[in-house]
């Protein structure tokens, strides 16, 4: 196995933006991923041809949500892994949202987040992702959050994969 560096990292331009615009969440067991030679996910097969197989669109509150990953390595064991995490914030405590949160908590998930740079990132390619924590609140002040904050996590052997934007429309469930 080749472990030698093949390139460096340049500073780049200051044309980057933080934050998440949307998340696409589906049942992990139904997903098969095709990875191009450059590490880009170029195709996702979403189980059977049923209209409910695929990714559902979740639109969090503006400027509220994030995703990232933490490298976890062990020198003693010669291992490395990546803890991927997404936090999504949704407004309005209501029965429909409560019911979705319950289902999200029970399922093994596949999550794709769209960032403000129009890039898509896959969370949980090999092992899936789970809703691990979060909660709802009514808030205290008039402008406080009345809604849910949901924290998803995945532990993976590789960093998160970028997903080709050209395949997103094909994998979305339309309801």
C-alpha positions in Angstrom: 0.0 0.0 0.0 1.4 3.4 -1.0 1.4 5.9 1.8 3.5 8.5 0.2 2.4 12.1 -0.4 1.5 12.9 -4.0 0.7 16.7 -3.7 0.7 19.7 -1.4 -2.1 22.1 -0.4 -2.1 25.6 -1.7 -3.6 28.6 0.1 -6.3 29.2 -2.5 -8.6 32.2 -3.0 -10.8 33.9 -0.5 -14.0 32.8 -2.3 -15.4 30.4 0.3 -18.5 30.4 2.4 -19.5 28.5 5.5 -22.8 26.9 6.4 -25.3 24.4 5.1 -28.2 25.2 2.8 -29.9 21.8 2.6 -29.6 18.2 3.7 -30.7 15.1 1.9 -31.4 12.1 4.1 -32.3 8.6 3.2 -32.2 5.0 4.5 -28.6 3.8 4.5 -29.5 0.2 3.8 -31.0 1.2 0.4 -27.9 3.0 -0.9 -25.0 1.9 -3.1 -22.3 4.4 -3.9 -20.1 4.6 -7.0 -16.8 6.4 -6.4 -14.8 7.9 -9.3 -11.0 7.6 -9.5 -10.7 11.1 -8.0 -12.7 10.2 -4.9 -15.9 12.0 -6.1 -19.1 10.1 -5.7 -20.5 9.9 -9.2 -23.6 7.7 -8.8 -25.9 6.6 -6.0 -28.3 3.7 -6.5 -31.2 4.0 -4.1 -32.6 0.5 -3.6 -35.7 -0.6 -5.6 -37.6 1.6 -8.0 -40.1 2.5 -5.3 -41.0 6.1 -5.3 -40.0 6.3 -1.6 -36.5 5.1 -2.1 -33.9 7.9 -2.2 -33.2 11.0 -0.3 -35.7 13.3 1.3 -34.9 17.1 1.3 -34.5 18.7 4.7 -34.2 22.5 4.8 -32.8 23.8 8.1 -33.1 27.3 9.4 -30.8 29.8 7.6 -27.4 30.3 9.1 -28.0 27.6 11.8 -26.6 24.3 10.7 -23.1 22.8 10.1 -21.2 19.7 9.3 -17.6 18.7 9.9 -15.3 15.9 10.8 -12.7 15.1 13.4 -9.7 12.9 12.7 -9.2 10.3 15.3 -5.9 8.4 15.2 -4.0 6.1 17.4 -0.2 5.9 17.1 -0.1 2.8 19.4 -2.6 0.9 17.1 -1.5 2.4 13.8 -5.1 3.3 13.0 -7.0 6.4 11.9 -10.7 7.1 11.5 -13.0 10.1 10.9 -15.9 11.2 13.1 -18.3 13.0 10.8 -21.0 15.2 12.4 -23.9 17.3 11.2 -26.1 19.6 13.2 -29.4 20.6 11.6 -31.8 23.1 13.1 -35.5 23.2 12.2 -38.1 25.7 13.3 -41.6 25.2 14.8 -42.5 22.5 17.3 -45.4 20.7 15.7 -46.6 17.1 15.3 -45.3 16.5 11.8 -41.7 17.6 12.8 -41.9 15.5 16.0 -42.9 12.4 14.0 -40.0 12.9 11.5 -37.6 13.3 14.4 -38.8 10.0 15.9 -38.2 8.2 12.6 -34.8 9.8 12.1 -33.8 8.5 15.6 -34.8 5.0 14.7 -33.1 4.7 11.3 -29.6 4.1 10.0 -29.2 7.0 7.7 -27.3 8.2 4.7 -26.9 12.0 4.7 -25.8 14.4 2.0 -25.3 18.1 3.0 -25.2 20.9 0.5 -23.0 23.8 1.6 -23.1 27.4 0.7 -20.3 26.8 -1.9 -22.8 24.6 -3.9 -20.8 21.5 -2.9 -22.4 18.3 -1.7 -20.8 16.1 1.0 -21.7 12.5 2.0 -21.8 11.6 5.6 -21.6 7.9 6.5 -20.6 6.3 3.2 -19.5 2.9 4.7 -21.3 2.6 8.0 -24.2 5.0 7.8 -25.1 7.8 10.2 -27.3 8.1 13.2 -29.2 10.7 15.1 -27.3 10.7 18.4 -28.6 13.8 20.3 -30.5 16.9 20.1 -33.7 18.3 21.4 -36.6 20.6 21.1 -37.3 23.9 22.8 -40.0 26.5 23.0 -37.5 29.2 23.7 -37.8 32.0 26.2 -37.7 35.3 24.3 -39.7 36.2 21.2 -36.8 35.6 18.9 -35.6 32.3 20.4 -35.7 29.0 18.6 -39.0 27.2 18.8 -38.1 24.0 17.2 -35.5 21.2 17.1 -31.7 20.9 17.0 -30.6 17.5 15.7 -27.0 16.1 16.0 -26.1 13.3 13.6 -22.9 11.3 13.7 -21.0 8.7 11.6 -17.7 7.0 12.2 -15.9 6.2 9.0 -12.5 4.9 7.8 -12.2 7.7 5.2 -12.9 11.4 5.2 -16.3 12.6 3.9 -16.7 12.2 0.1 -17.8 15.0 -2.2 -20.9 14.1 -4.2 -21.3 15.2 -7.8 -24.0 17.8 -7.9 -25.3 16.4 -11.2 -26.8 13.3 -9.5 -28.7 15.1 -6.7 -31.9 15.5 -8.7 -32.0 11.9 -9.7 -31.7 10.6 -6.1 -34.3 12.9 -4.5 -37.7 11.6 -3.5 -40.4 14.0 -4.7 -43.4 14.2 -2.4 
